[in-house]
Amino acid sequence: MNLTKQHLVQILIEHHGLNRDIASEVVSLYFSEIKKALTIGKKVKIPGFGSFEIKHTKPRIGRNPKTKEEFPIPSLKKVKFSLSRKAKQLIN
């Protein structure tokens, strides 16, 4: 089973007694702020969980496997997630 935004909303409702609208707004706002920070190039650290940061890939040459034709792949921005030591210990 995957943990979805709706599951997080349900957890807030059950454990903290929030109504559904407020719980939904809290979860949406939380993820919105993470996205905003990453958009402007900030690193997002969540103690005990991990950190998110933007990494740039290098431009490279790709190849179509059927025709063997080469084409350029431009540099891209990707989100890198690093698990914290505490979270790694919990998992292992």
C-alpha positions in Angstrom: 0.0 0.0 0.0 1.2 3.5 -0.9 1.0 6.4 1.5 -0.9 9.1 -0.4 -1.9 12.7 0.5 -5.4 11.4 1.4 -3.8 9.0 3.9 -1.9 11.9 5.4 -5.1 13.9 5.7 -6.8 10.9 7.4 -4.0 10.6 9.9 -4.3 14.3 10.8 -8.0 13.8 11.3 -7.7 10.7 13.4 -4.7 11.7 15.6 -5.2 15.4 15.9 -8.9 15.9 15.6 -8.7 18.3 12.7 -11.7 18.6 10.3 -11.2 17.3 6.8 -10.9 20.8 5.1 -8.2 22.0 7.5 -6.2 18.7 7.4 -6.3 18.8 3.6 -5.1 22.4 3.5 -2.3 21.6 5.9 -1.0 18.7 3.8 -1.3 20.7 0.6 0.4 23.7 2.1 3.3 21.6 3.4 4.0 20.1 0.0 3.5 23.4 -1.8 6.2 25.0 0.4 8.6 22.2 -0.3 8.0 22.7 -4.1 8.4 26.5 -3.8 11.8 26.1 -2.0 13.1 23.6 -4.6 11.9 25.9 -7.4 14.1 28.7 -6.2 17.0 26.4 -5.6 16.9 26.0 -1.8 17.7 22.7 -0.2 14.9 21.3 2.0 16.0 19.5 5.1 13.5 17.6 7.3 15.3 16.4 10.4 14.9 12.7 11.1 13.6 12.0 7.5 15.9 13.4 4.9 16.7 16.3 2.5 15.7 17.3 -1.0 17.8 19.3 -3.4 18.1 20.2 -7.0 20.8 18.6 -9.0 21.8 19.4 -12.6 22.5 16.6 -15.1 25.2 17.0 -17.7 24.3 17.3 -21.3 25.0 14.0 -23.1 24.5 12.1 -26.3 21.6 9.6 -26.5 21.1 6.9 -29.0 17.9 5.4 -30.5 18.3 1.6 -29.9 16.5 0.7 -33.1 18.2 3.0 -35.5 21.4 3.7 -33.6 20.8 7.4 -34.5 22.5 9.7 -32.0 20.8 12.8 -30.6 21.7 15.4 -27.9 20.1 15.2 -24.5 20.2 18.7 -22.8 21.2 19.4 -19.2 18.2 18.9 -16.9 17.3 19.7 -13.3 16.3 16.8 -11.1 15.3 16.4 -7.5 17.7 14.4 -5.4 16.5 12.9 -2.1 18.9 11.8 0.6 17.6 9.8 3.5 18.8 10.9 7.0 20.9 8.6 9.2 18.0 8.2 11.7 15.6 7.1 8.9 18.2 4.7 7.5 18.6 3.1 10.9 14.8 2.7 11.2 14.6 1.0 7.8 17.6 -1.3 8.2 
